[in-house]
Amino acid sequence: MNIAILGAGGIGKAAARIIEKKKEVKIVATCDKRGYAIDEKGIKPRKIYSLGKNESVAKIGKSSSDAIGEIIKKSNVIEGILITLPNLPNEFIPSVAKRFLKNGYQGAFSDPLKRTQAMKIMFEMHTFFKKTKSTYITGTGATPGLLTAAAVLAAQSFIKVDNVDIFWGVGIANWEEYKGTIREDIAHLPGYTIKKAKSMTDEEVEALLDKTNGILKFHNMEHADDILLKKIGVVDRLNQVSVGGVMDTRHAKKPVTTTMTLTGKTFDGKTSSHKFMLGDETTMASNVLGPALGYLKRAIWLKENKIYGVFGSTEFMPMVVR
Amino acid sequence: MNIAILGAGGIGKAAARIIEKKKEVKIVATCDKRGYAIDEKGIKPRKIYSLGKNESVAKIGKSSSDAIGEIIKKSNVIEGILITLPNLPNEFIPSVAKRFLKNGYQGAFSDPLKRTQAMKIMFEMHTFFKKTKSTYITGTGATPGLLTAAAVLAAQSFIKVDNVDIFWGVGIANWEEYKGTIREDIAHLPGYTIKKAKSMTDEEVEALLDKTNGILKFHNMEHADDILLKKIGVVDRLNQVSVGGVMDTRHAKKPVTTTMTLTGKTFDGKTSSHKFMLGDETTMASNVLGPALGYLKRAIWLKENKIYGVFGSTEFMPMVVR
C-alpha cells in the first residue's frame, strides 16, 4: 500500500508510528500547512513522527503555501490517502478530497472524521466519487469507526434497536501533542462553537483546562455515529444514538473504560444489551489510527473491485493491515 | 430478499421466527429430509415454525426422498440460500452447495457452519464459486460469526494479536428443540466423534445429560473461528484462537456471559484486551440466525457487485435486515 498522510499533527504522527510496525504500508507523501514531502521509494515514518511540536513537514521536504496542490501533482504514485487533517471548518476535509478528484486523482481514501455536519457534506459527494471511480470511507476512527462498526455487529441479534450508547475515556499525558483534536473536542462543550474553539490560543486552552483540573466531560456530542447507523438501518432516528466521554488531558490513564452498549429487542420479546469494550491500556492513537488504516486497505480493495462512492465505516469490515 | 431455508430443525425454525418480523425477507422454499415446500409468493414463517417435533416439511408441502433436488429444480426463484442443515458429516453442507451450482444455480449463500474441517472443504470450492458466479459466506452464526467478526474489529487497535478467546454460555430450556445442534456439540466432547454423536439415540443423549445434570462443558472446541481469523491475518497460528463454552440443556438462563476477548500488543508496547459481550437475555437463536440473515443479505450484495467466491464471515460486515 503506497499511501499519503495528509496532516502531520498528533494524529498524523501517531499514524506514522503505527505504520513503522507494518510491513505492507509505505508512506509516499505527507504534508501540513507549511510544507510537503514526496518520495516514491518511501518516507521513513520516523522522519515524520520525530518532527518537533513547532516543526513543519517542510523540514523533511519542501516549503509550500499549497502543500495539498503539490501532492496532487504527484498523486499518480498514491494508492490510498489517509486524512488526518483537523476538520475545522466542517467543509475543509470534504473540499480537500474533492480537489484531488477534480484534478484527476482516482484512488481510495480513509478519514477518521467525527462531526455529523462534515460527514453529511461527504455523503453528498457519493455520486461524484462514483463518477470519478474513487472510493472514500468516512468515520474510520474509534467513534465513529471501531465502536460504530461494533454496533452494526451487535445489532444483528435484535429485531429492533432501542439505543446505541457510546461512552469513551481518553487519557492524554500532554495535551499539546493533540492540539487539533482537543480543540475539536472543546467545540463540543456547551457554550463553544467550532469557530470559537479554533480561534482559542494555546494559553486560552490551558486556562480552560486549569479550571477543570484537566478533565473535560462531554455529553450528546455531535458525532456522526448517528447518521452512520441510521444510513444502514441500525436505528430509525438519530436521537437513538448518543456519544459522550471523559477526557483527562493530564494523565495517560483513562478515566473510564470506553464502551459501546447497544440495547434492543429480540424476536422472542426480550430486551438485552451487547457491549464492546476497549482495553484501558489502549490509547486514542491505537483505537483511531489502527482502524483508519484497516479501512484504508478496505477502501483500496473496494476500488480494485470497482465499488466506488462515499461509504461509512459501518458498511464494511476494516481489513487487517500487516 | 427471496430466500430458501434448507433444513427445518430448531435452527431453521428459529430462522422462520426471526424472518416473521422482517419485512424485506420472503421464504420461497424450504425442506427437510422427508419433504419440501416451494411457493414463489412466499411461505408463511408460522407454517414452518409451527411444525411439530416429529413433523416434516412434507406436511406443508410435498413428500420427497430428494427434497434438495426438488428445490434445485425451482432455484431460479431463489436469491439467497440460508443453510440450517445439521452438518454431519463434515462433507454434507459443502456437497449440498456444490450440487446447487452444478445444476446451474447462480446465487448467494449464508451458512452458520461451525466445524474447522467442514469449513476447509468449503474454502476449497472458492474457485468453483468464482467460475459459477455465486457467492458463499461461511461461518455466519455466533461463533464463528458475530464474535469472530468482533475479533476482526478488536484486532484493529493492535500491532500483534496474542490470542483470541471465545467463551460462550448457552441455556436451552428443552434440548429436544435443538437435537441436531446438541449432537454436533456432543461430538466436541472428549471421547466422542461426529459419527458417534450422530448415531446416538435420543435416549442415549438423555442419559448423557442426566449424568451431568444437563450441563455440558467444552474446551478447545474444533470451531472454525481459528481458520477464519488466520485466513485474513488476525492471527498467524491456529492455536492462538480458542473456543469453549458451557451449555445448560435444562434452563433457558445462560450459565456464563458469552464473551470474545482479544488480547494484543499496541504500537506503543502495551498489552491490552478488547472485549465483546453478548447480553445474557439473548438466545442462541438470536445470536446465530440474526447474523446468518445479515450475512445472507451481504452475500446477495456481493454477488450483485460481481464479487464471487467463498468468503468467511470475518471478511465483510453483515448487513442490517429490516
Contacts between the chains, C-beta under 8 A, distances in Angstrom:
chain1	res1	chain2	res2	distance
A	17	B	267	5.5
A	17	B	268	7.4
A	18	B	159	7.1
A	18	B	267	4.7
A	20	B	267	7.7
A	21	B	159	4.7
A	21	B	267	5.4
A	22	B	159	7.8
A	146	B	153	5.8
A	146	B	156	5.9
A	146	B	157	7.2
A	149	B	153	5.4
A	149	B	317	6.6
A	150	B	150	6.4
A	150	B	153	5.5
A	150	B	276	6.7
A	152	B	317	5.7
A	152	B	318	7.4
A	152	B	320	7.0
A	153	B	146	5.8
A	153	B	149	5.5
A	153	B	150	5.5
A	153	B	153	7.2
A	153	B	276	7.5
A	153	B	291	7.7
A	153	B	317	7.3
A	153	B	318	7.1
A	154	B	276	7.9
A	155	B	320	6.1
A	156	B	146	5.9
A	156	B	287	7.9
A	156	B	290	4.3
A	156	B	291	4.3
A	156	B	294	4.8
A	156	B	318	5.5
A	156	B	320	7.9
A	157	B	146	7.2
A	157	B	278	7.0
A	157	B	279	7.8
A	157	B	282	5.0
A	157	B	286	4.4
A	157	B	287	5.0
A	157	B	290	4.6
A	157	B	291	7.4
A	158	B	282	8.0
A	158	B	286	7.2
A	158	B	290	7.0
A	159	B	18	7.2
A	159	B	21	4.7
A	159	B	22	7.8
A	232	B	319	7.1
A	232	B	320	5.3
A	233	B	320	4.2
A	233	B	322	5.4
A	234	B	320	5.6
A	266	B	281	7.2
A	266	B	282	5.7
A	266	B	283	7.1
A	266	B	286	4.6
A	267	B	17	5.5
A	267	B	18	4.7
A	267	B	20	7.7
A	267	B	21	5.4
A	267	B	285	7.4
A	267	B	286	6.4
A	268	B	17	7.4
A	268	B	283	6.6
A	268	B	285	7.2
A	268	B	286	7.3
A	270	B	281	4.2
A	270	B	282	6.8
A	270	B	283	7.8
A	271	B	281	6.9
A	272	B	279	3.1
A	272	B	280	7.0
A	272	B	281	3.7
A	272	B	282	4.8
A	273	B	279	4.7
A	274	B	276	7.3
A	274	B	277	6.6
A	274	B	278	5.4
A	274	B	279	5.5
A	274	B	282	7.4
A	275	B	275	7.5
A	275	B	276	7.3
A	275	B	277	4.7
A	275	B	279	7.9
A	276	B	150	6.7
A	276	B	153	7.5
A	276	B	154	7.9
A	276	B	274	7.3
A	276	B	275	7.3
A	276	B	276	5.0
A	276	B	277	7.8
A	277	B	274	6.6
A	277	B	275	4.7
A	277	B	276	7.8
A	277	B	277	7.4
A	278	B	157	7.0
A	278	B	274	5.4
A	279	B	157	7.8
A	279	B	272	3.1
A	279	B	273	4.7
A	279	B	274	5.4
A	279	B	275	7.9
A	280	B	272	7.0
A	281	B	266	7.2
A	281	B	270	4.2
A	281	B	271	6.9
A	281	B	272	3.7
A	282	B	157	5.0
A	282	B	158	7.9
A	282	B	266	5.7
A	282	B	270	6.8
A	282	B	272	4.8
A	282	B	274	7.4
A	283	B	266	7.0
A	283	B	268	6.6
A	283	B	270	7.8
A	285	B	267	7.4
A	285	B	268	7.3
A	286	B	157	4.4
A	286	B	158	7.2
A	286	B	266	4.6
A	286	B	267	6.4
A	286	B	268	7.3
A	287	B	156	7.8
A	287	B	157	5.0
A	290	B	156	4.3
A	290	B	157	4.6
A	290	B	158	6.9
A	291	B	153	7.7
A	291	B	156	4.3
A	291	B	157	7.4
A	294	B	156	4.8
A	305	B	305	7.0
A	305	B	306	7.8
A	305	B	307	5.8
A	306	B	305	7.8
A	306	B	306	7.6
A	307	B	305	5.8
A	314	B	317	7.2
A	315	B	317	6.7
A	316	B	316	6.7
A	316	B	317	5.5
A	317	B	149	6.6
A	317	B	152	5.7
A	317	B	153	7.3
A	317	B	314	7.2
A	317	B	315	6.7
A	317	B	316	5.6
A	317	B	317	4.6
A	318	B	152	7.4
A	318	B	153	7.1
A	318	B	156	5.5
A	319	B	232	7.1
A	320	B	152	7.1
A	320	B	155	6.1
A	320	B	156	7.9
A	320	B	232	5.4
A	320	B	233	4.2
A	320	B	234	5.6
A	322	B	233	5.4
